[in-house]
C-alpha cells in the first residue's frame, strides 16, 4: 500500500503490511505516526525506502529512524539492499554516474548502455521532447521548482520562462507552462495525476511532485538556478525556490533536499535523458561531463 492514513481497523488481523515509497511518509511532529501504528499491530512490515528520494523537510523516515522505531516496539529489524533498478534501462553505470554527480566526485559519461546528452538550450531540449510523442513514445520534461505556479484551473500560463543566448549572440526567451493542476481540455492538458502518461503532457513542465514515483521513456531535466556548481561543489540558492514547503529550511538541509530532488528527476527516463542548466557556469561544468547531441 502507499503511505497514507490507514485506519487501525484496516490493520486488524493483518499478517503482513507492505509500504512502498516509504520515504514519502509525512512526519507528524516528533512521532513516527503511521509507521509506529503499523509496527505495533502487524507482525511483519516491509518498507521500500530510498533516503535519496526524501524531497520535503516534513517527509521521510531514515533507515536509522526505522531501526530505532523497531527497537522501541520490540520488533526484529532486518535491512536488505536492492542493488538493481529497471528504470533507466537497468543501467547501474548511469545510476552510479548520477550518484557521483550529485553526492560524490563527478565523472565524464562515456558509457553506451544508457543515452545521456546535454542540450545546449531549452528550445533544443523541447524539440527533442516533441519528437518522441510523434513516434508513439512518452517523453516529458521536469524542472526544479524555480518559477511561479499559479495553478490556474482554467488556462495554462507560460510561467516557466528561461532566457538564453543563441550562437549569434541574440537574446532569446523560451517559455512553457507547468503541468495543469486540473484537466484543461481546451489546452489538451491532462490532470496533474496523469501528466506523465496522458496525451498532451509533453508540452507542460513537471516538477518533483508530479514526477516522483513515475517514469517515462524519454526524460528532459532542467536544473534551475536553485542549484549551481561553484568551486568544485554544489551550492544551493534557496532564494530562487518557489516551493512553499522549502521555506525556512536550514542551508545544509536545503542542499540535501535539493540534491535529492534532482536525483529523482534525473532517474525518471527509461531509455534516455537530456539535461540543461539555466546557470551558465553550471552548464559549462556539465559540458565537460556530458556529450552534446
Backbone as JSON, one array per atom type, in Angstrom:
{
  "sequence": "XXXXXXXXXXXXXXXXXXXXXXXXXXXXXXXXXXXXXXXXXXXXXXXXXXXXXXXXXXXXXXXXXXXXXXXXXXXXXXXXXXXXXXXXXXXXXXXXXXXXXXXXXXXXXXXXXXXXXXXXXXXXXXXXXXXXXXXXXXXXXXXXXXXXXXXXXXXXXXXXXXXXXXXXXXXXXXXXXXXXXXXXXXXXXXXXXXXXXXXXXXXXXXXXXXXXXXXXXXXXXXXXXXXXXXXXXXXXXXXXXXXXXXXXXXXXXXXXXXXXXXXXXXXXXXXXXXXXXXXXXXXXXXXXXXXXX",
  "N": [[0.84, -1.18, 0.0], [0.37, 2.32, -0.46], [1.95, 5.04, 1.29], [-0.04, 6.67, 3.75], [-3.08, 7.61, 5.47], [-3.95, 5.07, 7.36], [-6.61, 3.37, 8.64], [-6.9, 2.06, 11.95], [-8.55, -0.15, 12.16], [-8.3, -1.34, 9.7], [-5.95, -2.66, 9.88], [-6.34, -4.74, 11.56], [-5.95, -8.11, 12.2], [-4.2, -8.42, 10.11], [-1.36, -9.97, 8.64], [0.87, -9.23, 7.28], [2.2, -6.16, 6.14], [2.86, -4.02, 3.45], [4.74, -1.28, 2.63], [5.18, 0.83, 0.1], [7.32, 3.31, -1.45], [8.14, 4.5, 0.95], [9.64, 6.62, 1.82], [8.13, 8.83, 1.36], [6.4, 9.24, 3.39], [4.62, 11.32, 5.56], [5.88, 13.35, 8.19], [4.66, 13.34, 11.34], [5.07, 15.65, 13.47], [7.22, 14.96, 16.16], [6.83, 12.31, 16.36], [6.49, 8.91, 15.16], [4.2, 8.25, 14.0], [2.15, 6.91, 11.54], [3.77, 4.67, 10.79], [4.6, 3.7, 13.27], [2.13, 2.9, 14.34], [1.48, 0.8, 12.58], [3.63, -1.02, 12.94], [3.19, -1.68, 15.59], [0.89, -3.19, 15.37], [1.0, -5.12, 13.36], [2.49, -8.22, 12.48], [4.55, -8.54, 10.51], [6.25, -6.15, 8.72], [7.01, -4.65, 5.73], [9.07, -2.34, 4.21], [9.73, -0.3, 1.49], [12.27, 1.8, 0.79], [13.97, 4.77, -0.06], [16.36, 6.84, 0.83], [17.46, 8.92, -0.6], [15.4, 9.89, -2.0], [13.97, 11.49, -0.43], [12.4, 14.46, -0.32], [11.19, 16.58, 0.88], [11.05, 18.76, 3.73], [9.35, 17.92, 5.75], [8.9, 15.24, 5.43], [9.56, 11.72, 5.12], [11.26, 9.01, 6.51], [14.34, 7.97, 7.89], [16.71, 5.26, 7.46], [17.99, 4.7, 9.87], [16.18, 5.79, 11.71], [13.98, 4.11, 11.36], [15.06, 1.73, 12.25], [15.45, 2.38, 14.94], [12.8, 2.77, 15.67], [11.8, 0.17, 15.38], [13.25, -1.12, 17.41], [12.2, 0.19, 19.62], [9.65, -0.82, 19.62], [10.08, -3.43, 20.11], [10.53, -5.09, 17.97], [12.0, -7.26, 15.49], [14.62, -6.19, 13.39], [15.54, -6.06, 10.03], [17.69, -5.39, 7.32], [17.78, -5.06, 3.86], [19.53, -4.52, 0.9], [18.62, -3.21, -2.24], [20.04, -3.64, -5.2], [19.64, -3.31, -7.9], [17.86, -1.65, -10.67], [15.07, -1.28, -12.66], [14.22, 0.92, -13.98], [15.68, 3.51, -16.03], [16.78, 1.89, -18.03], [17.86, -0.26, -16.7], [20.45, 0.42, -16.12], [23.18, 0.24, -14.28], [25.49, 1.67, -14.34], [24.73, 4.24, -15.17], [23.06, 5.02, -13.04], [24.97, 5.04, -11.04], [26.58, 7.06, -12.04], [24.92, 9.34, -11.79], [24.7, 9.42, -9.01], [27.4, 9.94, -8.33], [27.69, 12.41, -9.58], [26.02, 14.13, -8.09], [26.49, 13.61, -5.36], [29.09, 12.84, -4.95], [32.24, 12.48, -6.49], [32.2, 13.92, -9.53], [32.14, 12.37, -12.79], [33.1, 11.89, -16.24], [30.63, 11.05, -18.63], [30.75, 8.18, -20.43], [29.69, 5.85, -21.28], [27.83, 3.27, -23.05], [25.46, 2.09, -22.44], [23.29, 3.53, -21.75], [21.44, 6.36, -22.82], [22.59, 9.45, -22.57], [22.6, 12.91, -22.79], [23.59, 16.37, -23.23], [21.68, 19.21, -23.59], [22.02, 22.18, -25.51], [20.46, 24.42, -25.22], [17.2, 25.5, -24.0], [15.24, 25.44, -26.0], [16.17, 23.61, -27.86], [16.08, 21.35, -26.26], [13.28, 21.1, -25.9], [12.5, 20.57, -28.55], [13.6, 18.06, -28.92], [12.11, 16.61, -27.04], [9.53, 16.91, -28.17], [9.7, 15.35, -30.43], [9.39, 12.63, -29.75], [6.68, 11.85, -28.83], [5.39, 11.97, -31.3], [6.34, 9.72, -32.41], [5.08, 7.8, -31.01], [6.01, 7.43, -28.41], [6.4, 8.01, -24.91], [7.37, 11.12, -23.6], [8.76, 13.5, -21.45], [9.33, 16.63, -19.76], [10.9, 17.74, -16.84], [11.43, 20.04, -14.15], [13.37, 21.97, -11.77], [11.73, 23.5, -8.97], [11.48, 26.44, -9.61], [10.1, 28.56, -10.62], [7.21, 30.69, -10.68], [3.94, 29.38, -9.87], [0.8, 29.46, -10.58], [-1.28, 27.7, -10.56], [-3.61, 27.75, -12.09], [-6.85, 26.85, -12.89], [-8.24, 27.13, -15.2], [-6.79, 27.83, -17.44], [-3.64, 27.39, -19.19], [-0.6, 28.79, -18.18], [2.33, 30.38, -19.32], [4.59, 30.02, -17.38], [7.09, 29.03, -16.74], [9.87, 30.43, -17.6], [12.69, 30.96, -19.47], [15.52, 32.72, -20.17], [17.91, 32.77, -22.85], [20.96, 32.67, -24.81], [21.57, 32.72, -28.25], [23.64, 31.21, -30.89], [24.41, 33.35, -32.4], [24.6, 35.38, -30.67], [22.28, 36.6, -29.97], [19.65, 37.47, -27.77], [17.32, 35.23, -26.45], [14.07, 33.93, -25.53], [12.66, 31.31, -23.89], [9.62, 29.72, -23.22], [7.25, 27.93, -21.22], [4.38, 26.17, -19.93], [3.72, 25.11, -16.53], [2.68, 21.77, -15.58], [-0.83, 21.08, -15.82], [-3.0, 21.82, -13.1], [-5.54, 20.83, -12.77], [-7.51, 18.97, -15.16], [-7.5, 20.52, -18.35], [-9.29, 20.76, -20.95], [-9.47, 22.34, -23.24], [-6.86, 23.06, -23.7], [-5.61, 20.71, -24.13], [-4.53, 19.53, -21.87], [-3.73, 17.25, -19.46], [-5.03, 16.13, -16.25], [-3.07, 16.7, -13.3], [-2.31, 14.27, -12.1], [-2.08, 12.58, -14.23], [-0.23, 13.63, -15.85], [2.25, 12.58, -16.69], [1.6, 10.47, -18.32], [-0.71, 10.76, -19.95], [-1.96, 11.89, -23.16], [-0.71, 14.97, -24.51], [0.66, 15.92, -22.31], [3.37, 16.31, -22.76], [3.96, 18.88, -23.52], [3.85, 20.4, -21.3], [5.49, 21.35, -18.24], [6.8, 19.34, -15.72], [7.17, 19.03, -12.11], [8.97, 18.13, -9.11], [6.91, 17.04, -7.58], [5.05, 16.0, -9.33], [6.51, 14.26, -10.8], [7.86, 12.41, -9.21], [8.04, 9.0, -8.38], [7.16, 8.13, -10.82], [7.79, 7.21, -14.29], [9.07, 7.75, -17.58], [9.55, 7.23, -21.09], [11.42, 8.93, -22.4], [13.33, 11.5, -21.07], [13.5, 14.87, -20.18], [15.43, 17.16, -18.34], [15.54, 20.05, -16.47], [17.77, 21.9, -14.77], [17.32, 24.26, -12.43], [17.99, 27.68, -11.25], [18.23, 27.21, -8.55], [20.15, 25.42, -7.84], [23.53, 25.37, -8.21], [26.82, 25.04, -9.67], [29.8, 25.69, -8.15], [33.21, 26.36, -7.57], [34.03, 23.63, -7.57], [31.98, 22.37, -6.21], [28.57, 21.72, -5.25], [26.24, 24.27, -4.83], [23.56, 25.58, -3.0], [20.8, 27.72, -3.85], [18.55, 29.03, -2.26], [16.93, 31.27, -2.51], [15.82, 31.27, -4.98], [13.89, 29.37, -5.03], [10.51, 28.4, -5.47], [8.95, 26.84, -3.99], [6.77, 26.35, -1.47], [7.01, 24.54, 0.58], [9.68, 24.47, 1.1], [10.42, 26.69, 2.42], [12.08, 28.45, 5.04], [13.9, 26.45, 5.57], [16.89, 25.07, 6.87], [20.22, 25.88, 5.68], [22.02, 23.62, 5.19], [20.21, 21.48, 5.19], [18.6, 22.29, 3.12], [20.31, 22.08, 0.89], [20.76, 19.29, 0.89], [18.13, 18.3, 0.42], [17.59, 19.5, -2.05], [19.53, 18.38, -3.73], [18.58, 15.77, -3.61], [16.12, 16.12, -4.9], [16.88, 16.66, -7.57], [18.2, 14.3, -8.06], [16.06, 12.51, -8.15], [14.65, 13.56, -10.4], [16.52, 13.15, -12.42], [16.48, 10.45, -12.77], [14.21, 9.43, -14.01], [13.9, 8.74, -16.68], [13.43, 6.11, -18.96], [14.68, 5.21, -21.33], [16.35, 7.31, -22.2], [17.98, 10.4, -21.26], [18.01, 13.92, -21.28], [19.75, 16.82, -20.43], [19.72, 20.11, -19.05], [21.02, 23.18, -17.83], [20.03, 26.22, -16.34], [21.88, 27.98, -15.45], [24.85, 29.53, -16.42], [27.55, 28.89, -15.69], [27.19, 26.43, -14.46], [26.12, 24.99, -16.59], [28.36, 25.01, -18.28], [30.1, 23.49, -16.73], [28.73, 21.01, -16.76], [28.99, 20.48, -19.42], [31.56, 19.57, -19.64], [31.3, 17.03, -18.81], [29.22, 15.65, -20.05], [28.25, 14.4, -23.22], [27.27, 16.47, -26.0], [24.29, 16.69, -28.09]],
  "CA": [[0.0, 0.0, 0.0], [1.11, 3.58, -0.46], [1.83, 5.76, 2.56], [-1.27, 7.45, 3.9], [-3.77, 7.39, 6.72], [-4.53, 3.74, 7.38], [-7.38, 3.18, 9.87], [-6.45, 0.93, 12.77], [-9.4, -1.31, 11.87], [-7.83, -2.0, 8.48], [-4.78, -3.46, 10.22], [-6.74, -5.84, 12.43], [-5.86, -9.42, 11.59], [-3.2, -8.45, 9.05], [-0.12, -10.67, 8.96], [1.98, -8.52, 6.65], [1.88, -4.89, 5.5], [3.93, -3.55, 2.58], [4.72, 0.16, 2.38], [6.03, 1.27, -0.99], [7.6, 4.75, -1.4], [8.05, 4.85, 2.37], [10.29, 7.91, 2.05], [7.16, 9.91, 1.17], [5.57, 9.36, 4.58], [4.65, 12.61, 6.25], [6.35, 13.27, 9.57], [3.74, 14.03, 12.26], [5.8, 16.14, 14.62], [8.36, 14.16, 16.56], [6.41, 10.92, 16.47], [6.62, 8.15, 13.93], [2.87, 8.21, 13.42], [1.59, 5.76, 10.86], [4.66, 3.5, 10.85], [4.52, 3.18, 14.63], [0.84, 2.19, 14.46], [1.54, -0.45, 11.82], [4.57, -1.93, 13.6], [2.57, -2.15, 16.83], [-0.28, -4.02, 15.12], [1.21, -6.12, 12.31], [3.7, -9.0, 12.76], [5.61, -8.34, 9.51], [6.12, -4.91, 7.97], [8.04, -4.49, 4.69], [9.09, -0.96, 3.72], [10.66, 0.05, 0.43], [12.7, 3.14, 1.19], [15.17, 5.36, -0.67], [16.6, 8.1, 1.54], [17.78, 9.95, -1.57], [14.17, 10.4, -2.58], [13.32, 12.37, 0.55], [12.5, 15.75, -1.01], [10.48, 17.61, 1.65], [11.53, 18.8, 5.11], [8.4, 17.29, 6.66], [8.59, 13.9, 4.94], [10.63, 10.75, 5.0], [11.98, 8.41, 7.63], [15.63, 7.41, 7.52], [16.92, 3.87, 7.85], [18.31, 4.69, 11.29], [14.95, 6.04, 12.46], [13.16, 2.9, 11.31], [15.7, 0.77, 13.14], [15.13, 2.81, 16.31], [11.39, 2.51, 15.87], [11.64, -1.27, 15.58], [13.77, -1.44, 18.74], [11.25, 0.71, 20.6], [8.47, -1.68, 19.61], [10.48, -4.81, 20.38], [10.46, -5.85, 16.72], [13.26, -7.61, 14.85], [14.89, -5.33, 12.25], [16.45, -6.59, 9.01], [17.86, -4.46, 6.21], [18.25, -5.66, 2.61], [19.77, -3.51, -0.13], [18.23, -3.56, -3.61], [21.13, -3.07, -5.98], [19.25, -3.09, -9.29], [16.75, -0.75, -10.95], [14.61, -1.45, -14.03], [14.18, 2.26, -14.57], [16.94, 3.91, -16.68], [17.27, 0.75, -18.81], [18.61, -1.13, -15.78], [21.86, 0.8, -16.22], [23.83, 0.52, -13.0], [26.53, 2.69, -14.56], [24.1, 5.56, -15.17], [22.65, 5.34, -11.67], [26.19, 5.4, -10.32], [27.03, 8.36, -12.54], [24.09, 10.36, -11.17], [25.11, 9.5, -7.6], [28.69, 10.63, -8.27], [27.49, 13.8, -9.99], [25.36, 14.93, -7.06], [26.93, 13.37, -3.98], [30.49, 12.42, -4.86], [33.17, 13.08, -7.44], [31.62, 13.76, -10.87], [32.97, 11.78, -13.83], [32.58, 12.06, -17.59], [29.79, 9.94, -19.09], [31.33, 7.59, -21.64], [29.13, 4.51, -21.43], [26.88, 3.13, -24.15], [24.29, 1.33, -22.01], [22.19, 4.46, -21.5], [21.61, 7.54, -23.66], [22.63, 10.7, -21.82], [23.14, 14.02, -23.57], [23.39, 17.72, -22.71], [21.13, 20.14, -24.56], [22.7, 23.47, -25.45], [19.5, 25.46, -24.85], [15.9, 24.9, -23.71], [14.5, 25.22, -27.24], [16.67, 22.33, -28.39], [15.54, 20.31, -25.39], [11.86, 20.92, -26.22], [12.41, 19.93, -29.86], [13.88, 16.64, -28.7], [10.94, 16.06, -26.35], [8.41, 16.89, -29.1], [9.91, 14.31, -31.44], [9.05, 11.27, -29.33], [5.25, 11.54, -28.9], [5.04, 11.76, -32.7], [6.74, 8.34, -32.71], [4.34, 6.9, -30.12], [6.75, 7.23, -27.17], [6.2, 9.03, -23.89], [8.51, 11.99, -23.31], [8.36, 14.58, -20.56], [10.37, 17.48, -19.18], [10.67, 18.16, -15.45], [12.37, 21.1, -13.77], [13.35, 22.41, -10.39], [10.58, 24.37, -8.67], [12.12, 27.75, -9.54], [9.27, 29.55, -11.28], [5.89, 30.77, -10.04], [2.96, 28.4, -10.34], [-0.49, 29.97, -10.11], [-2.23, 26.59, -10.51], [-4.85, 28.2, -12.71], [-7.64, 25.69, -13.33], [-8.98, 27.45, -16.43], [-5.89, 28.0, -18.58], [-2.23, 27.18, -18.96], [0.2, 30.0, -18.23], [3.74, 30.11, -19.63], [5.27, 30.54, -16.19], [8.49, 28.61, -16.78], [10.46, 31.32, -18.59], [14.15, 30.83, -19.4], [16.27, 33.46, -21.19], [19.15, 32.12, -23.3], [21.63, 33.38, -25.89], [21.84, 31.82, -29.36], [25.02, 31.22, -31.38], [24.69, 34.67, -32.98], [24.66, 36.34, -29.58], [20.98, 37.23, -29.77], [18.94, 37.02, -26.59], [16.08, 34.5, -26.73], [13.28, 33.58, -24.34], [11.87, 30.07, -24.02], [8.57, 29.69, -22.2], [6.37, 26.76, -21.21], [3.57, 26.12, -18.7], [3.75, 23.95, -15.64], [1.57, 20.86, -15.88], [-2.12, 21.58, -15.32], [-3.4, 21.36, -11.78], [-6.69, 20.0, -13.13], [-7.61, 18.81, -16.6], [-7.97, 21.66, -19.14], [-9.5, 20.12, -22.25], [-9.22, 23.29, -24.33], [-5.42, 23.14, -23.91], [-5.11, 19.33, -24.2], [-3.69, 19.37, -20.68], [-4.32, 16.28, -18.55], [-4.94, 16.34, -14.8], [-1.69, 16.53, -12.84], [-2.03, 12.87, -11.8], [-1.85, 11.86, -15.48], [0.67, 14.44, -16.66], [3.36, 11.79, -17.24], [1.14, 9.35, -19.15], [-1.8, 11.1, -20.85], [-1.59, 12.73, -24.3], [-0.67, 16.41, -24.28], [1.51, 16.29, -21.18], [4.76, 16.6, -23.15], [4.12, 20.31, -23.72], [3.85, 21.03, -19.98], [6.67, 21.02, -17.44], [6.51, 18.76, -14.41], [8.1, 19.32, -11.03], [9.25, 16.95, -8.31], [5.69, 16.46, -7.01], [4.31, 15.26, -10.35], [7.43, 13.32, -11.43], [8.34, 11.38, -8.29], [7.3, 7.75, -8.4], [6.77, 7.82, -12.18], [8.85, 7.17, -15.27], [8.64, 7.93, -18.96], [10.59, 6.68, -21.95], [12.45, 9.93, -22.68], [13.24, 12.47, -19.98], [14.26, 16.1, -20.17], [15.59, 17.71, -16.99], [16.04, 21.42, -16.4], [18.28, 22.31, -13.46], [17.06, 25.69, -12.27], [19.0, 28.46, -10.52], [18.29, 26.85, -7.13], [21.33, 24.56, -7.6], [24.59, 25.76, -9.15], [28.14, 24.48, -9.42], [30.81, 26.71, -7.9], [34.41, 25.92, -6.83], [34.04, 22.17, -7.47], [30.97, 21.89, -5.25], [27.21, 22.18, -5.49], [25.8, 25.29, -3.89], [22.13, 25.85, -3.11], [20.36, 29.11, -3.89], [17.15, 28.93, -1.85], [16.16, 32.45, -2.88], [15.15, 31.04, -6.26], [12.86, 28.34, -4.89], [9.11, 28.82, -5.37], [8.28, 25.75, -3.27], [6.45, 26.81, -0.12], [7.47, 23.55, 1.55], [11.11, 24.64, 1.34], [10.66, 27.93, 3.17], [12.61, 28.33, 6.41], [14.74, 25.26, 5.72], [18.28, 25.4, 7.13], [21.02, 25.73, 4.46], [22.5, 22.25, 4.97], [19.06, 20.66, 4.84], [18.14, 22.71, 1.8], [21.19, 21.46, -0.11], [20.48, 17.85, 0.85], [16.84, 18.07, -0.21], [17.67, 19.91, -3.45], [20.26, 17.31, -4.43], [17.66, 14.63, -3.73], [15.12, 16.45, -5.92], [17.45, 16.45, -8.9], [18.47, 12.87, -8.19], [14.8, 11.91, -8.61], [14.35, 13.99, -11.76], [17.5, 12.57, -13.35], [16.33, 8.99, -12.86], [12.86, 9.11, -14.48], [13.91, 8.33, -18.08], [13.69, 4.69, -19.18], [15.62, 4.99, -22.44], [17.31, 8.39, -22.42], [17.81, 11.65, -20.51], [18.74, 15.1, -21.73], [19.88, 17.72, -19.3], [20.06, 21.51, -19.33], [21.05, 24.05, -16.66], [19.79, 27.63, -16.64], [23.05, 28.73, -14.98], [25.9, 29.36, -17.43], [28.71, 28.18, -15.14], [26.8, 25.04, -14.25], [26.03, 24.4, -17.93], [29.73, 24.8, -18.75], [30.6, 22.34, -15.97], [28.09, 19.8, -17.28], [29.52, 20.27, -20.76], [32.81, 18.8, -19.52], [30.98, 15.69, -18.36], [28.16, 15.01, -20.82], [28.29, 14.74, -24.64], [26.16, 17.21, -26.58], [23.64, 15.9, -29.15]],
  "C": [[0.88, 1.24, 0.0], [0.98, 4.25, 0.9], [0.57, 6.61, 2.59], [-1.89, 7.17, 5.25], [-4.48, 6.05, 6.66], [-5.29, 3.56, 8.68], [-6.89, 1.96, 10.63], [-7.26, -0.32, 12.47], [-8.92, -2.07, 10.65], [-6.63, -2.89, 8.75], [-5.13, -4.7, 11.05], [-6.69, -7.16, 11.67], [-4.83, -9.52, 10.48], [-1.95, -9.17, 9.52], [1.1, -9.96, 8.38], [1.45, -7.24, 6.01], [3.09, -4.44, 4.71], [3.74, -2.07, 2.31], [5.7, 0.48, 1.26], [6.21, 2.79, -0.88], [7.56, 5.26, 0.04], [8.73, 6.18, 2.68], [9.33, 9.08, 1.88], [6.2, 10.04, 2.36], [5.72, 10.74, 5.2], [5.07, 12.43, 7.7], [5.39, 14.03, 10.47], [4.45, 14.5, 13.51], [7.01, 15.29, 14.91], [8.01, 12.68, 16.72], [6.56, 10.22, 15.13], [5.27, 7.8, 13.33], [2.44, 6.89, 12.84], [2.46, 4.52, 10.98], [4.62, 2.87, 12.24], [3.24, 2.38, 14.84], [0.91, 0.83, 13.77], [2.45, -1.47, 12.51], [3.97, -2.5, 14.88], [1.46, -3.16, 16.59], [-0.06, -5.19, 14.16], [2.51, -6.88, 12.56], [4.86, -8.72, 11.8], [5.31, -7.07, 8.73], [7.31, -4.8, 7.0], [7.95, -3.06, 4.16], [10.15, -0.81, 2.63], [11.0, 1.53, 0.59], [13.96, 3.55, 0.43], [15.38, 6.72, -0.04], [16.92, 9.24, 0.58], [16.57, 10.37, -2.4], [13.35, 11.16, -1.53], [13.5, 13.8, 0.05], [11.76, 16.87, -0.29], [10.99, 17.61, 3.08], [10.61, 18.1, 6.09], [8.02, 15.89, 6.22], [9.81, 13.01, 5.04], [11.25, 10.3, 6.3], [13.3, 7.86, 7.12], [15.71, 5.96, 7.99], [17.2, 3.77, 9.35], [17.06, 4.89, 12.13], [14.05, 4.81, 12.48], [13.74, 1.83, 12.22], [15.41, 1.11, 14.61], [13.67, 2.55, 16.64], [11.14, 1.03, 16.16], [12.11, -1.68, 16.97], [12.8, -0.98, 19.82], [10.01, -0.17, 20.72], [8.8, -3.13, 19.91], [10.43, -5.68, 19.15], [11.86, -6.14, 16.19], [13.44, -6.77, 13.59], [15.87, -6.01, 11.31], [16.48, -5.63, 7.84], [18.42, -5.21, 5.0], [18.4, -4.54, 1.57], [19.35, -4.05, -1.49], [19.22, -2.86, -4.54], [20.7, -2.68, -7.39], [18.07, -2.15, -9.43], [16.35, -0.93, -12.41], [14.47, -0.11, -14.75], [15.57, 2.6, -15.11], [17.6, 2.72, -17.36], [18.13, -0.2, -17.99], [20.11, -0.81, -15.79], [22.42, 1.16, -14.86], [24.88, 1.61, -13.16], [25.92, 4.09, -14.58], [23.66, 5.96, -13.77], [23.85, 5.74, -10.83], [26.72, 6.76, -10.75], [26.24, 9.5, -11.9], [24.47, 10.54, -9.7], [26.43, 10.25, -7.46], [28.54, 12.11, -8.61], [26.98, 14.65, -8.84], [25.99, 14.8, -5.68], [28.42, 13.06, -3.84], [31.39, 13.21, -5.79], [32.63, 12.87, -8.85], [32.63, 13.19, -11.86], [32.32, 12.02, -15.19], [31.77, 10.82, -17.98], [30.31, 9.43, -20.43], [30.81, 6.18, -21.88], [28.09, 4.49, -22.55], [25.59, 2.44, -23.73], [23.12, 2.21, -21.63], [22.48, 5.73, -22.29], [21.47, 8.81, -22.83], [23.28, 11.76, -22.68], [22.86, 15.34, -22.85], [22.83, 18.58, -23.83], [21.78, 21.5, -24.39], [21.78, 24.62, -25.07], [18.13, 24.82, -24.64], [15.06, 24.64, -24.95], [14.89, 23.89, -27.87], [16.13, 21.16, -27.57], [14.08, 20.03, -25.72], [11.66, 20.25, -27.57], [12.65, 18.43, -29.75], [12.7, 15.95, -28.01], [9.78, 15.91, -27.33], [8.51, 15.75, -30.1], [9.31, 12.97, -31.03], [7.56, 10.96, -29.3], [4.78, 11.3, -30.34], [5.41, 10.35, -33.15], [6.05, 7.33, -31.8], [5.02, 6.61, -28.81], [6.44, 8.36, -26.19], [7.49, 9.81, -23.66], [8.01, 13.16, -22.47], [9.58, 15.38, -20.11], [9.96, 17.85, -17.76], [11.76, 19.15, -15.07], [12.33, 21.33, -12.27], [12.24, 23.42, -10.18], [11.07, 25.8, -8.49], [11.33, 28.85, -10.23], [7.9, 29.58, -10.62], [4.92, 29.78, -10.66], [1.61, 28.81, -9.77], [-1.53, 28.87, -9.93], [-3.62, 27.01, -11.0], [-5.6, 26.98, -13.25], [-8.38, 25.93, -14.64], [-8.09, 27.59, -17.65], [-4.46, 27.67, -18.18], [-1.49, 28.51, -19.1], [1.66, 29.63, -18.48], [4.61, 30.68, -18.53], [6.74, 30.14, -16.12], [9.15, 29.38, -17.92], [11.98, 31.33, -18.42], [14.8, 31.65, -20.51], [17.54, 32.69, -21.58], [19.69, 32.88, -24.51], [21.97, 32.41, -27.01], [23.27, 32.0, -29.87], [25.4, 32.54, -32.03], [24.76, 35.77, -31.92], [23.36, 37.05, -29.31], [20.29, 36.63, -28.56], [17.59, 36.4, -26.98], [15.35, 34.24, -25.41], [12.45, 32.36, -24.66], [10.87, 30.03, -22.88], [7.74, 28.42, -22.35], [5.55, 26.78, -19.92], [3.96, 24.95, -17.81], [2.6, 23.03, -16.03], [0.29, 21.37, -15.21], [-2.43, 20.99, -13.96], [-4.62, 20.46, -11.9], [-6.75, 19.91, -14.64], [-8.16, 20.08, -17.26], [-8.1, 21.15, -20.58], [-9.17, 21.05, -23.4], [-7.74, 23.41, -24.66], [-4.78, 21.76, -24.03], [-4.17, 19.03, -23.04], [-4.35, 18.39, -19.73], [-4.23, 16.73, -17.1], [-3.53, 16.01, -14.33], [-1.33, 15.08, -12.54], [-1.69, 12.06, -13.04], [-0.92, 12.62, -16.41], [1.73, 13.58, -17.36], [2.9, 10.73, -18.23], [0.11, 9.74, -20.2], [-1.31, 11.97, -22.01], [-1.64, 14.21, -23.95], [0.27, 16.84, -23.18], [2.91, 16.71, -21.57], [5.01, 18.09, -23.38], [4.0, 21.1, -22.42], [5.06, 20.54, -19.18], [6.24, 20.47, -16.09], [7.52, 19.21, -13.37], [8.27, 18.04, -10.21], [7.96, 16.27, -7.84], [4.87, 15.72, -8.04], [5.2, 14.24, -11.05], [7.82, 12.17, -10.51], [7.43, 10.16, -8.32], [6.9, 7.3, -9.79], [8.0, 7.68, -13.07], [8.24, 7.35, -16.64], [9.83, 7.56, -19.84], [11.75, 7.66, -22.15], [12.26, 11.12, -21.73], [14.12, 13.68, -20.24], [14.3, 16.65, -18.76], [16.2, 19.1, -17.07], [16.47, 21.7, -14.96], [18.12, 23.82, -13.36], [18.15, 26.39, -11.49], [19.09, 28.14, -9.03], [19.47, 25.95, -6.81], [22.37, 24.89, -8.66], [25.91, 25.13, -8.72], [29.15, 25.61, -9.31], [31.98, 26.09, -7.13], [34.37, 24.43, -6.54], [33.05, 21.63, -6.44], [29.61, 22.44, -5.66], [26.83, 23.19, -4.41], [24.31, 25.56, -4.09], [21.85, 27.34, -3.16], [18.87, 29.14, -3.55], [16.3, 30.13, -2.23], [15.41, 32.26, -4.19], [14.04, 29.99, -6.17], [11.48, 28.97, -4.78], [8.28, 27.78, -4.62], [8.03, 26.2, -1.83], [6.91, 25.82, 0.95], [8.93, 23.74, 1.92], [11.43, 25.95, 2.05], [11.19, 27.62, 4.57], [13.39, 27.05, 6.65], [16.19, 25.69, 5.92], [19.14, 25.1, 5.89], [21.49, 24.31, 4.17], [21.36, 21.33, 4.57], [18.55, 21.02, 3.45], [19.0, 22.08, 0.72], [20.89, 19.97, -0.23], [19.18, 17.56, 0.12], [16.89, 18.43, -1.7], [18.44, 18.89, -4.27], [19.37, 16.1, -4.62], [16.61, 14.88, -4.81], [15.68, 16.18, -7.31], [17.88, 15.0, -9.12], [17.21, 12.15, -8.7], [14.54, 12.28, -10.07], [15.28, 13.36, -12.79], [17.35, 11.07, -13.54], [14.9, 8.59, -13.25], [12.87, 8.5, -15.88], [14.27, 6.86, -18.26], [14.77, 4.48, -20.23], [16.68, 6.08, -22.56], [16.95, 9.6, -21.56], [18.61, 12.74, -21.19], [18.64, 16.17, -20.66], [20.22, 19.13, -19.78], [20.03, 22.29, -18.02], [20.84, 25.49, -17.09], [20.97, 28.5, -16.24], [24.23, 28.47, -15.91], [27.11, 28.58, -16.9], [28.4, 26.72, -14.92], [26.68, 24.32, -15.58], [27.41, 24.1, -18.49], [30.36, 23.62, -18.02], [30.02, 21.04, -16.5], [28.62, 19.46, -18.68], [30.83, 19.5, -20.74], [32.54, 17.34, -19.19], [30.07, 14.91, -19.32], [28.31, 15.39, -22.3], [27.08, 15.57, -25.05], [25.54, 16.36, -27.7], [24.47, 15.87, -30.44]]
}
